[in-house]
Every structure is written in C-alpha cells, then in structure tokens.
C-alpha cells in the first residue's frame, strides 16, 4: 500500500505536493468514492483511481537523459509544428522535460514522468546547480568573471552567486564554464551580455548530480542508471524535509 499522493506523482499527474492539493480539492476518486484525506493509502495493482473523472494510468517511472541538439524545442507539443524533445524519445510512457533549454542551446536535458523529481529540480527555492559551457565574444577580464560570480543586475533582479571560469581563449572568442543555481529565462545569455561578452554558442553539461556523457552525441539519449536515480531521490527527500 502506498500513499495516494505518491502514486499520483509517480504517474506524472503532478508533484507530490501539488497532488496533495488536488486531493484536498476533492478531485480524486478511489473505487468510485471521493477521497480528501491526505493519509489515504491505495494498492495501485487493485484500486481504480480517477483524477478529474479520468482513470489514472499507472506507469513505471522513467528517467531519460537527452543530449538535446540545437533547433529542437523543449516542450511536449509545438503549435508551429517544430520538432520537440519528446519527439526524439522512443518510450511508451508519457514523459515531460524537466526545465527547459533554449531552441538554439544544446546539452543535457532530463525527461521523466516523476513529478516529485521535476518539482525538486526546478523549483526556484531549491537552487539546484546547472553548469554550462559558453562560447562568447572576446575574452572576459578578471573583473567580468568576478561580476558573473558575485551577481549581475538584470531586468528581473540581481542574479544569485555563480561559478565562472575562463576555459580557453580562441582569438576573437573564448570559452567559459558557468554554473548557476537559478532557472531564469535566457539567464546565462543575459548575464554574459551584461558583462560585455555575448554568447555565440551554449551547451549545458550538468544538472544537479547528472553529467552529460562525452560519448553521447547530440540527439542521442540514455536511461539513467540506478545510482543516478538514487541521487535524484535523495534530492527529493531533502526538499521534503526542508519544506
């Protein structure tokens, strides 16, 4: 027997916390009866669970690490008919991208049907680290790197402290390593632009405990290992303990 909100999160309905709200709102039925108690437990192999009148299809949790190529949109569906990251994954479960990467940005993207993991990795208050390799115009000075690390004043406020390192100079361009702990839209691009070094190419190589495999080519993906999943579940556990 498992708690109802846990089963809902595993099925991809929402995070466990959001699932609790859905239960309290009286939107969940178990075997034909509305359940509003958060302590309710169910047997997913026998009980019939409905959310907003639709029967819950219990799915095995799946975790996919994709090396997202450029010119692919990070969404499930696109009204303009562009190729999406979900189009690239061949699994039977309904999966969703965790966070986003810009259309012209490549690199590590996690896709899953685990609502708890999605919540733990993307909620602003959790400050999960995301590391990027950026090719920028010019060569940032020590002062520019210090500004990136201390925080840059953007239109939506001062950025949180980051880790910035100059990897290599290449004539009129250079490569930076930049790790941030926020998820603002176009954040890395805007930070580099602000210190006078516009981004020419951007690649994400790390999210939390997950690292992009060097041998994984753009457009290729793999399932997470049991060890990687365990590390994600540890983050979920820490998030719940701190809330």
C-alpha positions as CSV (number, residue, x, y, z in Angstrom):
1,X,0.0,0.0,0.0
2,X,1.2,3.5,-0.9
3,X,0.0,7.0,-0.1
4,X,-2.3,8.3,-2.7
5,X,-0.3,11.4,-3.4
6,X,2.8,9.4,-4.0
7,X,1.1,7.2,-6.6
8,X,-0.3,10.3,-8.3
9,X,3.2,11.8,-8.5
10,X,4.7,8.6,-9.9
11,X,2.0,8.6,-12.5
12,X,3.0,12.0,-13.7
13,X,-0.2,13.8,-12.5
14,X,1.8,16.5,-10.6
15,X,4.4,16.8,-7.9
16,X,3.5,15.1,-4.6
17,X,2.9,18.5,-3.0
18,X,0.6,19.6,-5.9
19,X,-1.1,16.2,-5.8
20,X,-2.0,16.8,-2.1
21,X,-3.7,20.0,-3.1
22,X,-5.7,18.1,-5.8
23,X,-6.8,15.5,-3.2
24,X,-7.9,18.2,-0.8
25,X,-9.9,19.9,-3.5
26,X,-12.0,16.7,-3.9
27,X,-10.8,16.0,-7.4
28,X,-9.7,12.4,-6.7
29,X,-11.8,9.2,-6.5
30,X,-10.7,5.8,-5.4
31,X,-13.0,2.9,-6.4
32,X,-15.8,5.4,-7.0
33,X,-15.5,7.3,-3.7
34,X,-14.1,10.8,-3.4
35,X,-11.0,10.9,-1.2
36,X,-9.9,14.1,0.5
37,X,-7.8,12.7,3.3
38,X,-4.0,13.0,2.7
39,X,-3.2,9.9,4.7
40,X,-5.2,7.7,2.4
41,X,-3.3,4.6,1.1
42,X,-4.1,2.7,-2.1
43,X,-3.0,-0.5,-3.8
44,X,-2.1,0.6,-7.3
45,X,-2.4,-3.0,-8.6
46,X,-6.0,-3.3,-7.5
47,X,-7.6,0.1,-6.8
48,X,-9.2,2.2,-9.5
49,X,-8.0,5.8,-9.2
50,X,-9.6,8.7,-11.0
51,X,-8.4,12.4,-11.2
52,X,-10.9,14.9,-12.5
53,X,-13.0,12.0,-13.8
54,X,-10.2,10.3,-15.8
55,X,-8.8,7.0,-14.7
56,X,-5.2,7.1,-13.7
57,X,-2.9,5.1,-15.9
58,X,-0.2,3.9,-13.5
59,X,3.2,4.0,-15.2
60,X,6.6,2.9,-14.3
61,X,8.8,5.8,-13.5
62,X,11.2,6.5,-16.3
63,X,14.2,8.9,-16.4
64,X,15.8,9.9,-19.7
65,X,19.0,11.9,-20.2
66,X,19.0,13.5,-23.6
67,X,21.8,15.4,-25.3
68,X,19.5,18.0,-26.8
69,X,20.6,19.3,-30.2
70,X,20.1,22.8,-31.4
71,X,17.0,23.7,-33.3
72,X,14.7,21.5,-31.2
73,X,12.1,23.0,-28.9
74,X,11.9,22.0,-25.2
75,X,8.2,21.2,-25.0
76,X,5.8,18.3,-25.4
77,X,3.9,19.9,-28.3
78,X,4.6,22.8,-30.6
79,X,1.7,24.7,-32.3
80,X,4.2,25.7,-35.0
81,X,5.0,22.1,-35.8
82,X,8.6,22.3,-34.9
83,X,10.4,19.2,-33.7
84,X,10.2,18.8,-29.9
85,X,12.5,17.0,-27.4
86,X,9.7,14.5,-26.7
87,X,9.6,13.6,-30.4
88,X,13.2,12.3,-30.1
89,X,12.5,9.8,-27.3
90,X,11.0,6.3,-28.0
91,X,9.4,5.2,-24.8
92,X,5.8,4.2,-24.1
93,X,5.4,6.4,-21.0
94,X,4.2,10.0,-21.1
95,X,7.3,12.0,-20.3
96,X,8.0,15.7,-19.8
97,X,11.1,17.8,-20.0
98,X,12.5,18.9,-16.6
99,X,13.1,22.6,-17.0
100,X,14.0,24.0,-20.4
101,X,16.8,24.7,-22.9
102,X,16.5,27.4,-25.5
103,X,15.8,26.5,-29.1
104,X,19.4,27.2,-30.1
105,X,21.0,25.7,-26.9
106,X,22.2,22.1,-26.7
107,X,23.2,19.7,-24.0
108,X,21.8,17.9,-21.0
109,X,18.1,17.7,-20.6
110,X,16.3,15.3,-18.3
111,X,12.8,14.0,-19.2
112,X,10.7,12.0,-16.8
113,X,7.2,11.2,-15.6
114,X,8.2,11.6,-12.0
115,X,6.5,14.7,-10.7
116,X,8.5,14.8,-7.5
117,X,11.8,14.8,-9.3
118,X,10.6,17.6,-11.6
119,X,9.5,19.7,-8.7
120,X,12.7,19.1,-6.7
121,X,15.0,20.1,-9.7
122,X,13.0,23.1,-11.0
123,X,11.5,24.9,-8.0
124,X,13.4,28.2,-7.6
125,X,13.9,27.8,-3.9
126,X,15.8,24.6,-4.3
127,X,18.7,26.2,-6.1
128,X,19.9,23.1,-8.0
129,X,23.1,23.8,-9.8
130,X,23.2,23.9,-13.7
131,X,26.6,24.0,-15.4
132,X,27.1,25.4,-18.9
133,X,29.9,25.8,-21.4
134,X,29.5,29.0,-23.3
135,X,31.4,30.3,-26.3
136,X,31.4,34.1,-26.0
137,X,32.7,37.1,-27.9
138,X,36.0,38.4,-26.7
139,X,37.9,37.4,-23.6
140,X,36.3,38.2,-20.2
141,X,38.6,40.0,-17.8
142,X,39.0,39.0,-14.2
143,X,36.6,41.8,-13.3
144,X,34.0,40.4,-15.7
145,X,34.4,36.9,-14.2
146,X,34.1,38.4,-10.7
147,X,30.9,40.2,-11.7
148,X,29.4,37.0,-13.0
149,X,30.2,35.2,-9.8
150,X,29.1,37.9,-7.4
151,X,25.8,38.6,-9.3
152,X,24.7,40.6,-12.3
153,X,21.9,43.1,-12.2
154,X,19.3,42.1,-14.8
155,X,15.9,43.4,-15.7
156,X,14.3,40.9,-13.3
157,X,16.8,41.5,-10.5
158,X,20.2,40.6,-9.2
159,X,21.4,37.0,-10.1
160,X,22.5,34.7,-7.4
161,X,26.2,33.9,-6.8
162,X,27.6,31.7,-9.6
163,X,30.8,30.0,-10.5
164,X,32.6,31.4,-13.6
165,X,35.9,30.2,-15.1
166,X,37.7,31.0,-18.3
167,X,38.4,27.7,-20.0
168,X,40.3,28.8,-23.1
169,X,40.9,31.8,-25.3
170,X,40.4,31.5,-29.1
171,X,41.4,34.7,-30.8
172,X,38.2,36.8,-31.0
173,X,36.3,34.4,-28.9
174,X,36.7,32.4,-25.7
175,X,35.1,29.5,-23.8
176,X,33.6,30.0,-20.3
177,X,32.4,27.5,-17.8
178,X,29.5,28.9,-15.9
179,X,27.4,27.3,-13.1
180,X,24.2,28.9,-11.9
181,X,21.6,27.9,-9.3
182,X,18.6,29.7,-10.8
183,X,16.3,29.0,-13.7
184,X,15.6,32.4,-15.2
185,X,14.7,32.6,-18.9
186,X,17.8,33.1,-21.0
187,X,19.8,33.6,-17.8
188,X,23.3,32.7,-18.9
189,X,22.9,34.6,-22.2
190,X,21.7,37.7,-20.4
191,X,24.5,37.5,-17.8
192,X,27.2,37.3,-20.4
193,X,25.6,40.0,-22.5
194,X,25.5,42.3,-19.4
195,X,29.3,42.0,-18.8
196,X,30.0,42.7,-22.5
197,X,30.6,39.2,-23.8
198,X,27.6,38.0,-25.9
199,X,27.1,34.2,-26.1
200,X,27.7,32.7,-29.5
201,X,27.1,29.0,-28.5
202,X,25.7,27.4,-25.4
203,X,25.8,23.9,-24.1
204,X,24.6,22.5,-20.7
205,X,26.8,19.8,-19.3
206,X,25.5,19.3,-15.7
207,X,22.2,19.4,-13.8
208,X,22.4,18.6,-10.1
209,X,24.1,15.2,-9.8
210,X,23.7,14.4,-13.5
211,X,26.5,14.9,-16.0
212,X,26.4,14.8,-19.8
213,X,28.3,11.8,-21.2
214,X,31.1,12.8,-23.5
215,X,30.2,9.9,-25.9
216,X,26.5,10.9,-26.1
217,X,26.1,12.7,-29.4
218,X,23.5,15.5,-29.9
219,X,20.1,13.8,-30.4
220,X,21.1,10.7,-28.5
221,X,19.7,9.7,-25.1
222,X,20.0,7.0,-22.5
223,X,18.1,5.9,-19.4
224,X,19.6,7.0,-16.0
225,X,21.5,4.4,-14.0
226,X,20.1,3.2,-10.7
227,X,22.8,5.2,-8.9
228,X,21.7,8.4,-10.7
229,X,18.1,7.8,-9.9
230,X,19.0,7.2,-6.2
231,X,20.8,10.6,-6.2
232,X,17.7,12.3,-7.6
233,X,15.5,10.6,-5.0
234,X,17.9,11.9,-2.3
235,X,17.3,15.5,-3.5
236,X,13.6,14.8,-3.4
237,X,13.9,13.6,0.2
238,X,16.0,16.7,1.2
239,X,13.4,19.0,-0.4
240,X,10.6,17.4,1.5
241,X,12.5,17.6,4.8
242,X,13.1,21.3,4.3
243,X,9.5,22.2,3.5
